[in-house]
Amino acid sequence: MNVNCPTCKKEVVWSTDNEFRPFCSKRCKLIDLGEWASESNVIKGENLKPNLTGHIDEFDIEEMLGEQLNEQFFKE
Ligand SMILES: [Zn+2]
């Protein structure tokens, strides 16, 4: 069974081996979480629900968003 990654739309196999499903990677999962967090103005970790999101701290999100901005900046 395949699904499309909600973040990058890449086809990804839905498997219990994929801990980031339905995302293709941790990066895409963090991007999705980051968008959700910024929309909700709860980017600080204390408002994230561990049971819902798993163990993701704000530094992971900031690092990920930084990479995303760099990619956009360098992409002509
Ligand atoms: Zn993806």
N, CA, C, O and the ligand as a Tripos MOL2 file, in Angstrom:
@<TRIPOS>MOLECULE
protein
  305   303    77     0     0
PROTEIN
NO_CHARGES

@<TRIPOS>ATOM
      1 N           0.8460   -1.1940    0.0000 N.3       1 MET1
      2 CA          0.0000    0.0000    0.0000 C.3       1 MET1
      3 C           0.8820    1.2440    0.0000 C.2       1 MET1
      4 O           1.7890    1.3830    0.8210 O.2       1 MET1
      5 N           0.6010    2.1320   -0.9240 N.am      2 ASN2
      6 CA          1.3610    3.3700   -1.0020 C.3       2 ASN2
      7 C           0.4810    4.5670   -0.6670 C.2       2 ASN2
      8 O          -0.7150    4.5710   -0.9570 O.2       2 ASN2
      9 N           1.0720    5.5640   -0.0640 N.am      3 VAL3
     10 CA          0.3940    6.8370    0.1740 C.3       3 VAL3
     11 C           1.3170    7.9480   -0.3100 C.2       3 VAL3
     12 O           2.5090    7.7330   -0.5310 O.2       3 VAL3
     13 N           0.7470    9.1360   -0.4720 N.am      4 ASN4
     14 CA          1.5690   10.2690   -0.8590 C.3       4 ASN4
     15 C           1.9310   11.0860    0.3750 C.2       4 ASN4
     16 O           1.0660   11.4150    1.1880 O.2       4 ASN4
     17 N           3.1800   11.4030    0.5060 N.am      5 CYS5
     18 CA          3.6510   12.2190    1.6220 C.3       5 CYS5
     19 C           2.8760   13.5490    1.6380 C.2       5 CYS5
     20 O           2.8570   14.2510    0.6270 O.2       5 CYS5
     21 N           2.2500   13.9020    2.7460 N.am      6 PRO6
     22 CA          1.4700   15.1380    2.8000 C.3       6 PRO6
     23 C           2.3120   16.3990    2.5630 C.2       6 PRO6
     24 O           1.7840   17.4350    2.1610 O.2       6 PRO6
     25 N           3.5950   16.3060    2.8090 N.am      7 THR7
     26 CA          4.4510   17.4870    2.6790 C.3       7 THR7
     27 C           4.9970   17.6420    1.2640 C.2       7 THR7
     28 O           4.8400   18.7030    0.6580 O.2       7 THR7
     29 N           5.6350   16.6060    0.7280 N.am      8 CYS8
     30 CA          6.3050   16.7340   -0.5680 C.3       8 CYS8
     31 C           5.6070   15.9570   -1.6720 C.2       8 CYS8
     32 O           6.0240   16.0180   -2.8290 O.2       8 CYS8
     33 N           4.5470   15.2220   -1.3300 N.am      9 LYS9
     34 CA          3.7230   14.4850   -2.2910 C.3       9 LYS9
     35 C           4.4290   13.3020   -2.9120 C.2       9 LYS9
     36 O           3.9140   12.6900   -3.8480 O.2       9 LYS9
     37 N           5.6050   12.9740   -2.4010 N.am     10 LYS10
     38 CA          6.3000   11.7990   -2.9050 C.3      10 LYS10
     39 C           5.5800   10.5460   -2.4550 C.2      10 LYS10
     40 O           5.0680   10.4710   -1.3380 O.2      10 LYS10
     41 N           5.5470    9.5630   -3.3410 N.am     11 GLU11
     42 CA          4.9060    8.3080   -2.9830 C.3      11 GLU11
     43 C           5.7680    7.5660   -1.9750 C.2      11 GLU11
     44 O           6.9770    7.4140   -2.1490 O.2      11 GLU11
     45 N           5.1110    7.1090   -0.9160 N.am     12 VAL12
     46 CA          5.8420    6.4270    0.1480 C.3      12 VAL12
     47 C           5.0770    5.1680    0.5430 C.2      12 VAL12
     48 O           3.8480    5.1690    0.6040 O.2      12 VAL12
     49 N           5.8010    4.1210    0.8040 N.am     13 VAL13
     50 CA          5.1820    2.8590    1.1870 C.3      13 VAL13
     51 C           4.6860    2.9560    2.6210 C.2      13 VAL13
     52 O           5.4400    3.2930    3.5340 O.2      13 VAL13
     53 N           3.4110    2.6570    2.8020 N.am     14 TRP14
     54 CA          2.8450    2.6350    4.1570 C.3      14 TRP14
     55 C           3.2630    1.3350    4.8140 C.2      14 TRP14
     56 O           2.7580    0.2640    4.4750 O.2      14 TRP14
     57 N           4.1750    1.4330    5.7450 N.am     15 SER15
     58 CA          4.7170    0.2440    6.3890 C.3      15 SER15
     59 C           5.0090    0.5450    7.8450 C.2      15 SER15
     60 O           5.3430    1.6730    8.2080 O.2      15 SER15
     61 N           4.8800   -0.4650    8.6620 N.am     16 THR16
     62 CA          5.2350   -0.2800   10.0690 C.3      16 THR16
     63 C           6.7260   -0.0310   10.2310 C.2      16 THR16
     64 O           7.1750    0.4220   11.2850 O.2      16 THR16
     65 N           7.4970   -0.3290    9.1840 N.am     17 ASP17
     66 CA          8.9190   -0.0220    9.2230 C.3      17 ASP17
     67 C           9.1960    1.4640    9.0680 C.2      17 ASP17
     68 O          10.2730    1.9530    9.4100 O.2      17 ASP17
     69 N           8.1950    2.1770    8.5430 N.am     18 ASN18
     70 CA          8.3640    3.6180    8.3330 C.3      18 ASN18
     71 C           7.7730    4.3610    9.5240 C.2      18 ASN18
     72 O           6.5630    4.5770    9.5940 O.2      18 ASN18
     73 N           8.6280    4.7460   10.4490 N.am     19 GLU19
     74 CA          8.1390    5.3790   11.6760 C.3      19 GLU19
     75 C           7.5990    6.7780   11.4120 C.2      19 GLU19
     76 O           6.9600    7.3580   12.2900 O.2      19 GLU19
     77 N           7.8350    7.3310   10.2400 N.am     20 PHE20
     78 CA          7.3970    8.6930    9.9360 C.3      20 PHE20
     79 C           6.1300    8.7260    9.0950 C.2      20 PHE20
     80 O           5.6620    9.8000    8.7170 O.2      20 PHE20
     81 N           5.5660    7.5410    8.7970 N.am     21 ARG21
     82 CA          4.3640    7.4960    7.9850 C.3      21 ARG21
     83 C           3.2760    8.4030    8.5450 C.2      21 ARG21
     84 O           3.2010    8.5260    9.7670 O.2      21 ARG21
     85 N           2.4380    9.0390    7.7560 N.am     22 PRO22
     86 CA          2.4040    8.9230    6.2900 C.3      22 PRO22
     87 C           3.4480    9.7810    5.5790 C.2      22 PRO22
     88 O           3.4010    9.9330    4.3580 O.2      22 PRO22
     89 N           4.3850   10.3390    6.3360 N.am     23 PHE23
     90 CA          5.4250   11.1570    5.7120 C.3      23 PHE23
     91 C           6.5510   10.2720    5.2030 C.2      23 PHE23
     92 O           6.7090    9.1360    5.6500 O.2      23 PHE23
     93 N           7.3300   10.7930    4.2700 N.am     24 CYS24
     94 CA          8.4060    9.9990    3.6930 C.3      24 CYS24
     95 C           9.6490   10.0470    4.5610 C.2      24 CYS24
     96 O          10.5270    9.1940    4.4310 O.2      24 CYS24
     97 N           9.7370   11.0270    5.4410 N.am     25 SER25
     98 CA         10.9540   11.2070    6.2200 C.3      25 SER25
     99 C          10.6690   12.0450    7.4520 C.2      25 SER25
    100 O           9.6130   12.6670    7.5720 O.2      25 SER25
    101 N          11.6180   12.0510    8.3550 N.am     26 LYS26
    102 CA         11.5000   12.8970    9.5440 C.3      26 LYS26
    103 C          11.3980   14.3600    9.1360 C.2      26 LYS26
    104 O          10.6510   15.1330    9.7350 O.2      26 LYS26
    105 N          12.1570   14.7290    8.1110 N.am     27 ARG27
    106 CA         12.1510   16.1070    7.6440 C.3      27 ARG27
    107 C          10.7380   16.5560    7.2600 C.2      27 ARG27
    108 O          10.2820   17.6220    7.6740 O.2      27 ARG27
    109 N          10.0600   15.7390    6.4720 N.am     28 CYS28
    110 CA          8.7070   16.1090    6.0440 C.3      28 CYS28
    111 C           7.7490   16.1440    7.2270 C.2      28 CYS28
    112 O           6.8530   16.9860    7.2780 O.2      28 CYS28
    113 N           7.9320   15.2410    8.1660 N.am     29 LYS29
    114 CA          7.0900   15.2480    9.3480 C.3      29 LYS29
    115 C           7.3030   16.5310   10.1370 C.2      29 LYS29
    116 O           6.3470   17.1300   10.6310 O.2      29 LYS29
    117 N           8.5570   16.9510   10.2560 N.am     30 LEU30
    118 CA          8.8640   18.1810   10.9860 C.3      30 LEU30
    119 C           8.3220   19.3980   10.2540 C.2      30 LEU30
    120 O           7.8360   20.3380   10.8840 O.2      30 LEU30
    121 N           8.4020   19.3880    8.9390 N.am     31 ILE31
    122 CA          7.8570   20.5100    8.1680 C.3      31 ILE31
    123 C           6.3730   20.6490    8.4320 C.2      31 ILE31
    124 O           5.8690   21.7470    8.6640 O.2      31 ILE31
    125 N           5.6770   19.5170    8.3940 N.am     32 ASP32
    126 CA          4.2400   19.5530    8.6400 C.3      32 ASP32
    127 C           3.9440   20.0360   10.0480 C.2      32 ASP32
    128 O           3.0460   20.8510   10.2540 O.2      32 ASP32
    129 N           4.6900   19.5390   11.0040 N.am     33 LEU33
    130 CA          4.5080   19.9630   12.3920 C.3      33 LEU33
    131 C           4.8310   21.4470   12.5350 C.2      33 LEU33
    132 O           4.1310   22.1760   13.2380 O.2      33 LEU33
    133 N           5.8890   21.8880   11.8690 N.am     34 GLY34
    134 CA          6.2830   23.2960   11.9580 C.3      34 GLY34
    135 C           5.2080   24.2160   11.4260 C.2      34 GLY34
    136 O           4.9300   25.2620   12.0130 O.2      34 GLY34
    137 N           4.5930   23.8270   10.2990 N.am     35 GLU35
    138 CA          3.5130   24.6460    9.7540 C.3      35 GLU35
    139 C           2.3340   24.6880   10.7070 C.2      35 GLU35
    140 O           1.7310   25.7370   10.9310 O.2      35 GLU35
    141 N           2.0200   23.5380   11.2580 N.am     36 TRP36
    142 CA          0.9140   23.4830   12.2140 C.3      36 TRP36
    143 C           1.2200   24.3540   13.4330 C.2      36 TRP36
    144 O           0.3600   25.0920   13.9140 O.2      36 TRP36
    145 N           2.4450   24.2570   13.9180 N.am     37 ALA37
    146 CA          2.8170   24.9890   15.1260 C.3      37 ALA37
    147 C           2.7960   26.4970   14.8810 C.2      37 ALA37
    148 O           2.3170   27.2570   15.7230 O.2      37 ALA37
    149 N           3.3150   26.9310   13.7290 N.am     38 SER38
    150 CA          3.3650   28.3650   13.4700 C.3      38 SER38
    151 C           1.9640   28.9250   13.2410 C.2      38 SER38
    152 O           1.6620   30.0430   13.6590 O.2      38 SER38
    153 N           1.1180   28.1540   12.5840 N.am     39 GLU39
    154 CA         -0.2670   28.5930   12.3890 C.3      39 GLU39
    155 C          -0.9830   28.7720   13.7240 C.2      39 GLU39
    156 O          -1.8200   29.6600   13.8860 O.2      39 GLU39
    157 N          -0.6400   27.9210   14.6610 N.am     40 SER40
    158 CA         -1.3080   27.9430   15.9550 C.3      40 SER40
    159 C          -0.5840   28.8400   16.9630 C.2      40 SER40
    160 O          -1.0260   28.9880   18.1020 O.2      40 SER40
    161 N           0.5270   29.4350   16.5360 N.am     41 ASN41
    162 CA          1.3170   30.2820   17.4280 C.3      41 ASN41
    163 C           1.7450   29.5420   18.6860 C.2      41 ASN41
    164 O           1.7660   30.1150   19.7750 O.2      41 ASN41
    165 N           2.0780   28.2920   18.5330 N.am     42 VAL42
    166 CA          2.5580   27.5090   19.6710 C.3      42 VAL42
    167 C           3.8920   26.8610   19.3190 C.2      42 VAL42
    168 O           4.0910   25.6640   19.5290 O.2      42 VAL42
    169 N           4.8100   27.6790   18.7740 N.am     43 ILE43
    170 CA          6.0880   27.1430   18.3450 C.3      43 ILE43
    171 C           6.9340   26.6980   19.5350 C.2      43 ILE43
    172 O           7.8230   25.8590   19.3870 O.2      43 ILE43
    173 N           6.6630   27.2490   20.6970 N.am     44 LYS44
    174 CA          7.4280   26.8260   21.8730 C.3      44 LYS44
    175 C           6.9610   25.4610   22.3550 C.2      44 LYS44
    176 O           5.7720   25.1430   22.3380 O.2      44 LYS44
    177 N           7.9290   24.6690   22.7830 N.am     45 GLY45
    178 CA          7.6950   23.2490   23.0330 C.3      45 GLY45
    179 C           6.6360   22.9460   24.0700 C.2      45 GLY45
    180 O           6.0160   21.8840   24.0070 O.2      45 GLY45
    181 N           6.4040   23.8330   25.0230 N.am     46 GLU46
    182 CA          5.5390   23.4460   26.1350 C.3      46 GLU46
    183 C           4.0960   23.2260   25.6920 C.2      46 GLU46
    184 O           3.3310   22.5480   26.3780 O.2      46 GLU46
    185 N           3.7200   23.8000   24.5420 N.am     47 ASN47
    186 CA          2.3460   23.6290   24.0870 C.3      47 ASN47
    187 C           2.1760   22.4500   23.1360 C.2      47 ASN47
    188 O           1.0550   22.1160   22.7510 O.2      47 ASN47
    189 N           3.2920   21.8180   22.7540 N.am     48 LEU48
    190 CA          3.1790   20.6390   21.9040 C.3      48 LEU48
    191 C           2.8030   19.4400   22.7590 C.2      48 LEU48
    192 O           3.3350   19.2460   23.8520 O.2      48 LEU48
    193 N           1.9090   18.6640   22.2600 N.am     49 LYS49
    194 CA          1.4540   17.4980   23.0090 C.3      49 LYS49
    195 C           2.3260   16.2900   22.6570 C.2      49 LYS49
    196 O           2.2700   15.8000   21.5290 O.2      49 LYS49
    197 N           3.1200   15.8100   23.5970 N.am     50 PRO50
    198 CA          4.0220   14.6890   23.2940 C.3      50 PRO50
    199 C           3.2900   13.4590   22.7760 C.2      50 PRO50
    200 O           3.8010   12.7650   21.8980 O.2      50 PRO50
    201 N           2.1220   13.1830   23.2960 N.am     51 ASN51
    202 CA          1.3930   12.0060   22.8560 C.3      51 ASN51
    203 C           0.9330   12.1210   21.4140 C.2      51 ASN51
    204 O           0.7400   11.1190   20.7250 O.2      51 ASN51
    205 N           0.7600   13.3560   20.9700 N.am     52 LEU52
    206 CA          0.2950   13.5700   19.6070 C.3      52 LEU52
    207 C           1.4530   13.6310   18.6160 C.2      52 LEU52
    208 O           1.3500   13.1020   17.5090 O.2      52 LEU52
    209 N           2.5380   14.2630   19.0010 N.am     53 THR53
    210 CA          3.5980   14.5580   18.0510 C.3      53 THR53
    211 C           4.7870   13.6380   18.1810 C.2      53 THR53
    212 O           5.6370   13.6180   17.2900 O.2      53 THR53
    213 N           4.8850   12.8660   19.2680 N.am     54 GLY54
    214 CA          6.1030   12.1300   19.4980 C.3      54 GLY54
    215 C           7.1640   13.0590   20.0420 C.2      54 GLY54
    216 O           6.8890   14.2170   20.3570 O.2      54 GLY54
    217 N           8.3750   12.5490   20.1510 N.am     55 HIS55
    218 CA          9.4310   13.3690   20.7350 C.3      55 HIS55
    219 C          10.0710   14.2280   19.6530 C.2      55 HIS55
    220 O          10.9580   13.7750   18.9280 O.2      55 HIS55
    221 N           9.6170   15.4610   19.5530 N.am     56 ILE56
    222 CA         10.2100   16.4270   18.6320 C.3      56 ILE56
    223 C          10.3870   17.7190   19.4020 C.2      56 ILE56
    224 O           9.4080   18.2940   19.8780 O.2      56 ILE56
    225 N          11.5880   18.1750   19.5300 N.am     57 ASP57
    226 CA         11.7720   19.4120   20.2750 C.3      57 ASP57
    227 C          11.9050   20.5970   19.3250 C.2      57 ASP57
    228 O          12.0680   20.4270   18.1170 O.2      57 ASP57
    229 N          11.8340   21.7760   19.8800 N.am     58 GLU58
    230 CA         11.7880   22.9760   19.0510 C.3      58 GLU58
    231 C          13.0810   23.1930   18.2790 C.2      58 GLU58
    232 O          13.0800   23.8700   17.2510 O.2      58 GLU58
    233 N          14.1740   22.6330   18.7540 N.am     59 PHE59
    234 CA         15.4280   22.8030   18.0330 C.3      59 PHE59
    235 C          15.3930   22.0440   16.7140 C.2      59 PHE59
    236 O          15.9240   22.5220   15.7110 O.2      59 PHE59
    237 N          14.7780   20.8740   16.7040 N.am     60 ASP60
    238 CA         14.6070   20.1410   15.4550 C.3      60 ASP60
    239 C          13.8150   20.9800   14.4590 C.2      60 ASP60
    240 O          14.1540   21.0420   13.2770 O.2      60 ASP60
    241 N          12.7700   21.6170   14.9400 N.am     61 ILE61
    242 CA         11.9200   22.4130   14.0630 C.3      61 ILE61
    243 C          12.6850   23.6220   13.5310 C.2      61 ILE61
    244 O          12.6110   23.9390   12.3430 O.2      61 ILE61
    245 N          13.4140   24.2900   14.4100 N.am     62 GLU62
    246 CA         14.1670   25.4640   13.9790 C.3      62 GLU62
    247 C          15.2510   25.0930   12.9770 C.2      62 GLU62
    248 O          15.4820   25.8090   12.0020 O.2      62 GLU62
    249 N          15.9170   23.9610   13.2280 N.am     63 GLU63
    250 CA         16.9450   23.5010   12.3050 C.3      63 GLU63
    251 C          16.3350   23.1880   10.9470 C.2      63 GLU63
    252 O          16.8890   23.5480    9.9080 O.2      63 GLU63
    253 N          15.1980   22.5210   10.9630 N.am     64 MET64
    254 CA         14.5210   22.1580    9.7370 C.3      64 MET64
    255 C          14.0660   23.3930    8.9800 C.2      64 MET64
    256 O          14.2620   23.4810    7.7680 O.2      64 MET64
    257 N          13.4640   24.3450    9.6760 N.am     65 LEU65
    258 CA         12.9960   25.5510    9.0100 C.3      65 LEU65
    259 C          14.1680   26.3450    8.4380 C.2      65 LEU65
    260 O          14.0440   26.9600    7.3790 O.2      65 LEU65
    261 N          15.2910   26.3330    9.1260 N.am     66 GLY66
    262 CA         16.4880   27.0010    8.6260 C.3      66 GLY66
    263 C          16.9610   26.3920    7.3230 C.2      66 GLY66
    264 O          17.3080   27.1100    6.3850 O.2      66 GLY66
    265 N          16.9750   25.0500    7.2600 N.am     67 GLU67
    266 CA         17.3570   24.3750    6.0260 C.3      67 GLU67
    267 C          16.4070   24.7320    4.8960 C.2      67 GLU67
    268 O          16.8320   24.9510    3.7610 O.2      67 GLU67
    269 N          15.1260   24.7890    5.2090 N.am     68 GLN68
    270 CA         14.1270   25.0870    4.1980 C.3      68 GLN68
    271 C          14.3370   26.4950    3.6460 C.2      68 GLN68
    272 O          14.2510   26.7160    2.4380 O.2      68 GLN68
    273 N          14.6100   27.4340    4.5280 N.am     69 LEU69
    274 CA         14.8250   28.8140    4.0860 C.3      69 LEU69
    275 C          16.0870   28.9090    3.2330 C.2      69 LEU69
    276 O          16.1070   29.6290    2.2340 O.2      69 LEU69
    277 N          17.1290   28.1940    3.6170 N.am     70 ASN70
    278 CA         18.3590   28.2190    2.8430 C.3      70 ASN70
    279 C          18.1190   27.6820    1.4410 C.2      70 ASN70
    280 O          18.6140   28.2390    0.4620 O.2      70 ASN70
    281 N          17.3580   26.6000    1.3490 N.am     71 GLU71
    282 CA         17.0850   26.0140    0.0430 C.3      71 GLU71
    283 C          16.3250   27.0050   -0.8290 C.2      71 GLU71
    284 O          16.6130   27.1410   -2.0180 O.2      71 GLU71
    285 N          15.3650   27.6870   -0.2450 N.am     72 GLN72
    286 CA         14.5820   28.6570   -1.0190 C.3      72 GLN72
    287 C          15.4620   29.8280   -1.4410 C.2      72 GLN72
    288 O          15.3090   30.3690   -2.5370 O.2      72 GLN72
    289 N          16.3720   30.2090   -0.5740 N.am     73 PHE73
    290 CA         17.2330   31.3600   -0.8560 C.3      73 PHE73
    291 C          18.1800   31.0670   -2.0050 C.2      73 PHE73
    292 O          18.4340   31.9290   -2.8470 O.2      73 PHE73
    293 N          18.7080   29.8330   -2.0370 N.am     74 PHE74
    294 CA         19.6870   29.5110   -3.0470 C.3      74 PHE74
    295 C          19.0760   29.0130   -4.3450 C.2      74 PHE74
    296 O          19.7730   28.8630   -5.3480 O.2      74 PHE74
    297 N          17.7920   28.7610   -4.3290 N.am     75 LYS75
    298 CA         17.1380   28.2540   -5.5310 C.3      75 LYS75
    299 C          16.7410   29.4200   -6.4150 C.2      75 LYS75
    300 O          15.8780   30.2190   -6.0520 O.2      75 LYS75
    301 N          17.3690   29.5150   -7.5700 N.am     76 GLU76
    302 CA         17.0870   30.6240   -8.4770 C.3      76 GLU76
    303 C          15.9460   30.2700   -9.4180 C.2      76 GLU76
    304 O          15.5640   31.0840  -10.2580 O.2      76 GLU76
    305 ZN          8.0010   13.9260    1.9660 Zn       77 ZN77
@<TRIPOS>BOND
     1     1     2 1
     2     2     3 1
     3     3     4 2
     4     3     5 am
     5     5     6 1
     6     6     7 1
     7     7     8 2
     8     7     9 am
     9     9    10 1
    10    10    11 1
    11    11    12 2
    12    11    13 am
    13    13    14 1
    14    14    15 1
    15    15    16 2
    16    15    17 am
    17    17    18 1
    18    18    19 1
    19    19    20 2
    20    19    21 am
    21    21    22 1
    22    22    23 1
    23    23    24 2
    24    23    25 am
    25    25    26 1
    26    26    27 1
    27    27    28 2
    28    27    29 am
    29    29    30 1
    30    30    31 1
    31    31    32 2
    32    31    33 am
    33    33    34 1
    34    34    35 1
    35    35    36 2
    36    35    37 am
    37    37    38 1
    38    38    39 1
    39    39    40 2
    40    39    41 am
    41    41    42 1
    42    42    43 1
    43    43    44 2
    44    43    45 am
    45    45    46 1
    46    46    47 1
    47    47    48 2
    48    47    49 am
    49    49    50 1
    50    50    51 1
    51    51    52 2
    52    51    53 am
    53    53    54 1
    54    54    55 1
    55    55    56 2
    56    55    57 am
    57    57    58 1
    58    58    59 1
    59    59    60 2
    60    59    61 am
    61    61    62 1
    62    62    63 1
    63    63    64 2
    64    63    65 am
    65    65    66 1
    66    66    67 1
    67    67    68 2
    68    67    69 am
    69    69    70 1
    70    70    71 1
    71    71    72 2
    72    71    73 am
    73    73    74 1
    74    74    75 1
    75    75    76 2
    76    75    77 am
    77    77    78 1
    78    78    79 1
    79    79    80 2
    80    79    81 am
    81    81    82 1
    82    82    83 1
    83    83    84 2
    84    83    85 am
    85    85    86 1
    86    86    87 1
    87    87    88 2
    88    87    89 am
    89    89    90 1
    90    90    91 1
    91    91    92 2
    92    91    93 am
    93    93    94 1
    94    94    95 1
    95    95    96 2
    96    95    97 am
    97    97    98 1
    98    98    99 1
    99    99   100 2
   100    99   101 am
   101   101   102 1
   102   102   103 1
   103   103   104 2
   104   103   105 am
   105   105   106 1
   106   106   107 1
   107   107   108 2
   108   107   109 am
   109   109   110 1
   110   110   111 1
   111   111   112 2
   112   111   113 am
   113   113   114 1
   114   114   115 1
   115   115   116 2
   116   115   117 am
   117   117   118 1
   118   118   119 1
   119   119   120 2
   120   119   121 am
   121   121   122 1
   122   122   123 1
   123   123   124 2
   124   123   125 am
   125   125   126 1
   126   126   127 1
   127   127   128 2
   128   127   129 am
   129   129   130 1
   130   130   131 1
   131   131   132 2
   132   131   133 am
   133   133   134 1
   134   134   135 1
   135   135   136 2
   136   135   137 am
   137   137   138 1
   138   138   139 1
   139   139   140 2
   140   139   141 am
   141   141   142 1
   142   142   143 1
   143   143   144 2
   144   143   145 am
   145   145   146 1
   146   146   147 1
   147   147   148 2
   148   147   149 am
   149   149   150 1
   150   150   151 1
   151   151   152 2
   152   151   153 am
   153   153   154 1
   154   154   155 1
   155   155   156 2
   156   155   157 am
   157   157   158 1
   158   158   159 1
   159   159   160 2
   160   159   161 am
   161   161   162 1
   162   162   163 1
   163   163   164 2
   164   163   165 am
   165   165   166 1
   166   166   167 1
   167   167   168 2
   168   167   169 am
   169   169   170 1
   170   170   171 1
   171   171   172 2
   172   171   173 am
   173   173   174 1
   174   174   175 1
   175   175   176 2
   176   175   177 am
   177   177   178 1
   178   178   179 1
   179   179   180 2
   180   179   181 am
   181   181   182 1
   182   182   183 1
   183   183   184 2
   184   183   185 am
   185   185   186 1
   186   186   187 1
   187   187   188 2
   188   187   189 am
   189   189   190 1
   190   190   191 1
   191   191   192 2
   192   191   193 am
   193   193   194 1
   194   194   195 1
   195   195   196 2
   196   195   197 am
   197   197   198 1
   198   198   199 1
   199   199   200 2
   200   199   201 am
   201   201   202 1
   202   202   203 1
   203   203   204 2
   204   203   205 am
   205   205   206 1
   206   206   207 1
   207   207   208 2
   208   207   209 am
   209   209   210 1
   210   210   211 1
   211   211   212 2
   212   211   213 am
   213   213   214 1
   214   214   215 1
   215   215   216 2
   216   215   217 am
   217   217   218 1
   218   218   219 1
   219   219   220 2
   220   219   221 am
   221   221   222 1
   222   222   223 1
   223   223   224 2
   224   223   225 am
   225   225   226 1
   226   226   227 1
   227   227   228 2
   228   227   229 am
   229   229   230 1
   230   230   231 1
   231   231   232 2
   232   231   233 am
   233   233   234 1
   234   234   235 1
   235   235   236 2
   236   235   237 am
   237   237   238 1
   238   238   239 1
   239   239   240 2
   240   239   241 am
   241   241   242 1
   242   242   243 1
   243   243   244 2
   244   243   245 am
   245   245   246 1
   246   246   247 1
   247   247   248 2
   248   247   249 am
   249   249   250 1
   250   250   251 1
   251   251   252 2
   252   251   253 am
   253   253   254 1
   254   254   255 1
   255   255   256 2
   256   255   257 am
   257   257   258 1
   258   258   259 1
   259   259   260 2
   260   259   261 am
   261   261   262 1
   262   262   263 1
   263   263   264 2
   264   263   265 am
   265   265   266 1
   266   266   267 1
   267   267   268 2
   268   267   269 am
   269   269   270 1
   270   270   271 1
   271   271   272 2
   272   271   273 am
   273   273   274 1
   274   274   275 1
   275   275   276 2
   276   275   277 am
   277   277   278 1
   278   278   279 1
   279   279   280 2
   280   279   281 am
   281   281   282 1
   282   282   283 1
   283   283   284 2
   284   283   285 am
   285   285   286 1
   286   286   287 1
   287   287   288 2
   288   287   289 am
   289   289   290 1
   290   290   291 1
   291   291   292 2
   292   291   293 am
   293   293   294 1
   294   294   295 1
   295   295   296 2
   296   295   297 am
   297   297   298 1
   298   298   299 1
   299   299   300 2
   300   299   301 am
   301   301   302 1
   302   302   303 1
   303   303   304 2
@<TRIPOS>SUBSTRUCTURE
     1 MET1         2 RESIDUE 1 A MET
     2 ASN2         6 RESIDUE 1 A ASN
     3 VAL3        10 RESIDUE 1 A VAL
     4 ASN4        14 RESIDUE 1 A ASN
     5 CYS5        18 RESIDUE 1 A CYS
     6 PRO6        22 RESIDUE 1 A PRO
     7 THR7        26 RESIDUE 1 A THR
     8 CYS8        30 RESIDUE 1 A CYS
     9 LYS9        34 RESIDUE 1 A LYS
    10 LYS10       38 RESIDUE 1 A LYS
    11 GLU11       42 RESIDUE 1 A GLU
    12 VAL12       46 RESIDUE 1 A VAL
    13 VAL13       50 RESIDUE 1 A VAL
    14 TRP14       54 RESIDUE 1 A TRP
    15 SER15       58 RESIDUE 1 A SER
    16 THR16       62 RESIDUE 1 A THR
    17 ASP17       66 RESIDUE 1 A ASP
    18 ASN18       70 RESIDUE 1 A ASN
    19 GLU19       74 RESIDUE 1 A GLU
    20 PHE20       78 RESIDUE 1 A PHE
    21 ARG21       82 RESIDUE 1 A ARG
    22 PRO22       86 RESIDUE 1 A PRO
    23 PHE23       90 RESIDUE 1 A PHE
    24 CYS24       94 RESIDUE 1 A CYS
    25 SER25       98 RESIDUE 1 A SER
    26 LYS26      102 RESIDUE 1 A LYS
    27 ARG27      106 RESIDUE 1 A ARG
    28 CYS28      110 RESIDUE 1 A CYS
    29 LYS29      114 RESIDUE 1 A LYS
    30 LEU30      118 RESIDUE 1 A LEU
    31 ILE31      122 RESIDUE 1 A ILE
    32 ASP32      126 RESIDUE 1 A ASP
    33 LEU33      130 RESIDUE 1 A LEU
    34 GLY34      134 RESIDUE 1 A GLY
    35 GLU35      138 RESIDUE 1 A GLU
    36 TRP36      142 RESIDUE 1 A TRP
    37 ALA37      146 RESIDUE 1 A ALA
    38 SER38      150 RESIDUE 1 A SER
    39 GLU39      154 RESIDUE 1 A GLU
    40 SER40      158 RESIDUE 1 A SER
    41 ASN41      162 RESIDUE 1 A ASN
    42 VAL42      166 RESIDUE 1 A VAL
    43 ILE43      170 RESIDUE 1 A ILE
    44 LYS44      174 RESIDUE 1 A LYS
    45 GLY45      178 RESIDUE 1 A GLY
    46 GLU46      182 RESIDUE 1 A GLU
    47 ASN47      186 RESIDUE 1 A ASN
    48 LEU48      190 RESIDUE 1 A LEU
    49 LYS49      194 RESIDUE 1 A LYS
    50 PRO50      198 RESIDUE 1 A PRO
    51 ASN51      202 RESIDUE 1 A ASN
    52 LEU52      206 RESIDUE 1 A LEU
    53 THR53      210 RESIDUE 1 A THR
    54 GLY54      214 RESIDUE 1 A GLY
    55 HIS55      218 RESIDUE 1 A HIS
    56 ILE56      222 RESIDUE 1 A ILE
    57 ASP57      226 RESIDUE 1 A ASP
    58 GLU58      230 RESIDUE 1 A GLU
    59 PHE59      234 RESIDUE 1 A PHE
    60 ASP60      238 RESIDUE 1 A ASP
    61 ILE61      242 RESIDUE 1 A ILE
    62 GLU62      246 RESIDUE 1 A GLU
    63 GLU63      250 RESIDUE 1 A GLU
    64 MET64      254 RESIDUE 1 A MET
    65 LEU65      258 RESIDUE 1 A LEU
    66 GLY66      262 RESIDUE 1 A GLY
    67 GLU67      266 RESIDUE 1 A GLU
    68 GLN68      270 RESIDUE 1 A GLN
    69 LEU69      274 RESIDUE 1 A LEU
    70 ASN70      278 RESIDUE 1 A ASN
    71 GLU71      282 RESIDUE 1 A GLU
    72 GLN72      286 RESIDUE 1 A GLN
    73 PHE73      290 RESIDUE 1 A PHE
    74 PHE74      294 RESIDUE 1 A PHE
    75 LYS75      298 RESIDUE 1 A LYS
    76 GLU76      302 RESIDUE 1 A GLU
    77 ZN77       305 GROUP 0 **** ****
